[in-house]
Amino acid sequence: MRIKGNWNILKIFISGLTTAIFINYLFAGFVDVVINIDSLLTWLQNSGIDRMIKQMFK
């Protein structure tokens, strides 16, 4: 027995859902990288290493 119907709508839905999940994954990864860079820069500033780096390039 064969199921009749329009499968294009299901294909479009699955494609859209996959694209949305992929974009969400990329965005979450980008935000995670930005937060890690921000915490690294904050740590460098609080530890005093930034002053040593500034003195090296004067």
Buried (B, 14 or more C-beta within 10 A) or exposed (E): EEEEEEEEEEEEEEEEEEEEEEEEEEEEEEEEEEEEEEEEEEEBEEEEEEEEEEEEEE
